[in-house]
Amino acid sequence: MKIMLLGDKGLLGSEIKKACLMNSEIDLFCFDKEKLDVLDSDKLSKKILELKPDYLINCVAYTNVDLAEKEKELAFKLNSDLIKILSLACNKTKTCLVHFSTEFIFDGESGKPYSINDKPNPLNVYGKSKLAGEKNLLENSNKFILIRTQWLYGANGILPNFVKKIIEISKKNDSLNVVFDQIGSPTYAVDLAVATLKLIQLKKTGLFHITNSGYCKRSDWAREILKHIKPNATVNEVPSSFFFKDSDAVRPTFASLESNLPSTIKMASWQNALKRFLIEIKAI
């Protein structure tokens, strides 16, 4: 099986790369922005036509939620326009395109986990750009796996993730202010990578919601982190407005995703995944 991976040095891409390299049946071709400029549509399409991969896994995305409010054009180029280019190129080589989306396509007002059948209603530019990318995939791709996930964290990535932020803040403070009005499912990049490859191995296609099982408030997520690294620290629950300015993107409140994975693919609880991550980075 030949797999082409875009964004192999990022938070998720790095874990997918590791998982692929552990499988002797996978012939992996990795590309970061130094090797291949995804905004150069001609070079990108040419490379896909040259490799003719069975699967193209796209881990390239614009992920700075707040900055997207100011960099709308770039957010849409990477999160939406790119998906159309990839879809059309993959169609020519009969390649299955694997793409990742987010809970930010929903408004968080449902009061229950979102299923794949629920209607999107993004609240910010980032969410709108990701939804536009989904539409480009659905309208242009002949064969795809679309995965929505949320609250992703792992050992790598350019932006600091929530777990690392809490660890760093706790080194200097015994009392932490954390929002209580955002609810979701923390997702370990390692587990998402493994689940993605299992879908590929099962030859599945379509739309999937993948997170670690269960959901929580961000404040409870912080408490679970501190339980392992600094049990005497306390968490003060504050509203989102405590941190976010008028210029920041509006976040959905309750945007947990309801899993529709095949029964053969099991996701660990978010608590179990978190402990394994803390062990991985030697925080405990």
N, C-alpha and C positions, 0 to 999 in steps of 0.2 A: 504494500500500500504506500503510495507516494503522497506526502502531506507538505503543503507550502504554508509556512507560518509567518504572518506579518506582525511585527511588534513583539519580537521574542525576548526583549529585555525589560519589558514592563511588568507590572504587578501580576497580571494573569498570564501573559505570554511566557514569562520565565518559568512558571510552573507547568504550563502545557508542554514547553520544550523538554523539561525534565521527565515528564510522564511519557512523552514520545520516545525519548532516548532510552528509556527502560524497556521498550518493546522492540524486539529484534525484527518484527514483521513490518515496522514502519521505516520508510526511507524519507528522512526529514530534511527540508530545505528552509532555512531560517533567514529572515530579513528584518533589519532594523532601519531606522531612518538614514543612517550613514550608507547602508548598502543599497537601499532602494527608496527613492522619494515617491511616496504614494500620491502626492499632489501632482506628479508628472504622469498624467493619464496614459500617454503614449508608451512611456518606458514600462509602466506598471502592466498594461495590457500585453505588451510584447513579452515580458517575463513570464506571465501566466501561459501564453501561447507556446512559449519555448519549453516550459517545464511540463505542461499538461498534467497537473496533479489530480489525484483522485479527490482530494479534499483541500480546500483553502480555508485556513482558520484565521479570521481577522481579529486581531487583538489591538488594532490601532483605533484610538478614540480621543476626542477632546473631552476631558473629564473634570476640568475646573469649573464647578457649578456656578460660583459667584462671578468669576472673571468672564464667563460666557455671556453675561448680561452686557458686557462692553465689547466682547470679541465675537459678536453674533456671526459675522461672515465666516470666520475661521471655524467656529463650532459647527456650522452647517456644512462646510466643505468636508471636514473630517468625519462627521457623524451621519451625514446624509448623502452628499454628492458622491463621495467615495464609494458608497454602497452600490449605487447605480453602475458606476464604472466596473466594480468588481463583479457584479451580477452579469453584466453583458459579456465580459471577458470569459467568465466561468462557463457561460452557456456554450461558447464556441468550443470548449474543450471537454464539455460534459462533466465539469467539476462541481462537486457539492460545496456550496459556500456556507461556512459556519460563522455566524455573526452573533455578537452579544449586545443586549439592550439592558434596560434598567427599570426599576419601579417608578422612576421620575416621570414616566409617561402617564402616571395616574395622579389624581388630585388628593388622594388620601382621605376622602370623605365617606367612604363606604361603611366603615366601622367593622370590616371583616377582611380577611386576606383576599387579594384579587385573583380571580381565575383567568385563564387564557381567553375566556369569552367576554370578560368585562370591558366596557368601553373606556378607552383612554381619554384623559383630559389633563394634559400637562400644565403646570403652573408657572414654569420658567423657561428661559431660552434653551438651557441644556436639555430639559425634557422634551421641548418641541423639536429640537434638532435630532434627538434620538428617535422620536416617533416618526419624523420625516424619513429617517434612515430605514426604519421598519417598513414603511410604505414603499420605499424604493426597492427594497428586497422583495416584498410580496408582489409588486407589479412587474418586476424585471427578471427575477431569478427563476430558472426552470427547476432547480433542485437546491434546497437549503435546509439548514438547521438554525433556527433563531432561538437564542437562549436569553431570557430575562433573568437577571439576578439583582442582588442588592447588598448594601453595606459590606462591600468586599474589602478584605484585608489580607496581608501576607507579608513575607519578608522583604520583597522588592517593591519597586515602583518609585516614580518621581515625587508624587505628592505624599505627605505623611498621612497614614491612615489612622483611624480613630484609636485603635489599640495602642499604637506607638505614641500617639499624642498623650493618652492617659498615663502611660508609663513615664514619659518625660516630665509631665506636670507633677506627678506624684513624687518625683525625686526631690522636688523643692517645696512641696506643699503637703500638709496632712489633711487639708480640707479642699475638696474640689467642687466647683459648680458645673453641673451637667444638666442638659435639658431633659425634661420628662415628657414633653408633648410631641416627641417623634418616636414612632413605634415601627419596628421592622425585624428582619431576620439577619443577624450577622452571618457572613459567609466567608469561609476560609478558602483562599485561592487554590490551595492544594486539593481540597475536596471537589471544588468546581472543575478543576482541570481533569481529575480522574473521572468524574461523571460525564464530562464532555467526550472523552475518549471512549467511554462505554457506549454512549449513544452512537458514535461512529462505528464501533465494532459490531453493534446490533443492527447497523444499516438503517437507523431511524432517520426520518426527516420531519420537518414541521416546526411548530412553536412549542417551547418548553419553558416552564418556570423552575429554576434550580436555585435553592438556597440550603443552608443547613437547617435542620428541622427546628420548629418552635419559633417564637418571636418574643420581643421584650422592648421595654423603653430604653432609650440611650442611657438613662441614669442607672438602670438595673444592669446594663451591659458593663458600665463602668464599675459598679460594685463587684461584679463577677471577676473582673480583671484585678481589682484591688484585693479581693479575697485571696488571690494567689501570690501577689507580689508585695502587698503592704496592708495586711488585715486590720491594722489600727487606724487607717485613713477613713475619712467620712466623705459621703457624697451629699451635697446640697442640691435639691431639685429646683431648677429654675426654668422659666418659659423660654422658648426660642428667641423671643424678643430681647432677652437679656444679652444675647451675643450678636444678633444680626441687625445690621443697619438698614435704612430704607433702600440703599443701593444694592444690597445683597439679594440673592435669589430667594423666592418663597419656597419653602420645603413642604412636601406632603406630610400630613400628620401620621395617619395609620396606613402604611403602604406595604404591608407584608404580602408576599406572593404565595399563592396556593400551588403546591407541587402537583404536576401531572406526569411525573416520571414513570417509566415502566416499573412494574413491581420488582424486577430483578436488580434495579439500581436503588440502593439504600443510602440516604444521607444521614450522617451523624447529627446529633443534637448540637446546637450552637455552643452549648457549654463544653461538650466533649471536644469540639473542634478548637475552641479557644484555648483550652488547657494544652492541647498538642502543639498549638502555635507558640505558646509561651515557653514550652520546653524546647521547641525548635530554635528559638532565638536566644535560648539560655537565660530567660528572664526568671525562671524558677528552676 
